[in-house]
Each structure stands twice: as structure tokens, then as C-alpha cells.
């Protein structure tokens, strides 16, 4: 993947996220192809998260809510602060460094809050 194309489209996708604007409205405003934005969103997400996440995503049949989030485990010891027990990197590039492992309920609430803001 060309870095020029990657950087160009990543900047547009970051602007969409920062502004909280609908992708179609942003494409119309910037005279961009909606299909290209969706294509590059998928490509960039695959590049960031890898092609084979370790956890499967399944949905609750009644509510349609996702039960598991895709997770990719990396050996990031060189990147991490020795006092950090946990690092959560979100798709937007936001990185949360925590001094102790959070409760699963807290992670579920964080996920729910982020999902409600994205849509």
C-alpha cells in the first residue's frame, strides 16, 4: 500500500472522526468518492488491526449487540512504560495507558460508550 495514498486517506478519515460528521456528508463537502472513503477505511483498519484478530465477534441474538471485540496481542514491551500494566489502543489511534488491569465491566462500558458515539 502506497504511503502517499494511505496518508492522504487516513487524514480524511481522521477529519471525519474528529468532526463527528457523516461519511457521506464529508465526501459531498470535500468532493470525494464515498466508495473510496469506505474502501480506505477498511484497508486502513485491516492494516492497523491485522487480518486475523484473535477473538471472534459474535452477536447476541435478541439485542444484536456484539459480545466480543476483535483483539490483536502484540509484544509491545519496548513501547510500554514499565509501570504500565495495560495499554488499550483504539481504532482512532487514541492510546489509554493504565497502571493496573481494568475490570471487564469497565472495558465493556468503555466499548459501549465509544460505539454509541461512533454511530
C-alpha positions in Angstrom: 0.0 0.0 0.0 1.4 3.3 -1.0 2.2 5.6 1.9 1.0 8.6 -0.1 -2.4 7.1 -0.6 -2.5 5.8 2.9 -1.6 9.1 4.5 -4.0 11.1 2.2 -7.0 8.9 3.0 -6.0 8.4 6.7 -6.0 12.2 7.1 -9.5 12.4 5.6 -10.8 9.6 7.8 -9.3 11.3 10.8 -11.1 14.5 9.9 -14.4 12.6 9.7 -13.8 11.1 13.1 -12.7 14.4 14.7 -15.6 16.4 13.3 -18.1 13.6 14.0 -19.6 14.2 10.6 -21.4 11.5 8.5 -19.0 10.0 5.9 -21.4 10.7 3.0 -21.8 14.4 4.1 -18.0 14.7 4.4 -17.5 13.1 1.0 -20.0 15.5 -0.6 -18.4 18.5 1.1 -14.9 17.6 0.1 -15.9 16.3 -3.4 -14.5 12.8 -2.6 -15.8 9.4 -3.6 -17.9 7.9 -0.7 -16.8 4.4 -2.0 -13.2 5.4 -1.8 -13.6 6.6 1.8 -15.2 3.3 2.8 -12.6 1.3 0.8 -9.7 3.1 2.5 -11.4 2.8 5.9 -11.5 -1.0 5.5 -7.9 -1.1 4.2 -6.5 1.1 7.0 -8.4 -0.8 9.7 -7.1 -4.1 8.3 -3.5 -2.7 8.2 -3.8 -1.4 11.8 -5.5 -4.5 13.3 -4.1 -7.2 11.1 -6.0 -9.7 9.0 -6.7 -12.3 11.7 -7.9 -11.0 15.1 -7.6 -13.4 17.9 -11.1 -13.1 19.3 -14.2 -13.7 17.2 -17.0 -11.2 17.0 -20.4 -12.7 17.7 -23.8 -11.1 18.4 -26.5 -11.6 21.0 -29.4 -12.9 19.0 -32.0 -10.9 20.9 -30.3 -7.4 21.1 -27.9 -7.7 18.2 -25.1 -6.4 20.4 -21.6 -7.5 19.9 -20.4 -9.9 22.6 -16.7 -10.0 21.8 -14.4 -7.4 20.3 -11.5 -8.4 17.9 -8.2 -8.3 19.8 -4.7 -8.5 18.5 -1.9 -9.2 21.0 1.5 -7.8 20.3 4.7 -7.9 22.2 4.9 -4.2 22.9 7.3 -4.4 25.8 9.7 -2.0 24.1 6.9 0.6 23.7 5.4 0.3 27.1 6.2 2.1 30.3 7.4 -0.4 32.9 4.8 1.0 35.3 2.0 0.3 32.9 0.0 -2.9 33.3 -2.3 -2.4 30.4 -2.4 -0.4 27.2 -5.6 -0.1 25.2 -5.2 1.4 21.7 -8.5 2.4 20.0 -9.1 2.4 16.2 -8.9 6.2 16.2 -5.3 6.0 17.4 -6.2 7.0 20.9 -4.0 5.1 23.4 -5.0 4.6 27.1 -2.2 3.6 29.4 -3.4 2.1 32.7 -1.3 1.3 35.7 -3.5 -1.7 36.5 -5.8 -4.0 34.6 -9.3 -2.6 34.5 -12.4 -4.6 35.4 -14.1 -6.3 32.5 -17.2 -4.4 33.3 -15.3 -1.1 32.9 -14.0 -2.2 29.5 -17.5 -3.2 28.4 -18.8 0.2 29.5 -16.0 2.0 27.6 -16.7 -0.1 24.5 -20.4 0.7 24.7 -19.8 4.4 25.2 -17.4 4.5 22.2 -19.7 2.6 20.0 -22.6 4.9 20.7 -20.5 7.9 19.8 -19.2 6.4 16.5 -22.6 5.8 15.1 
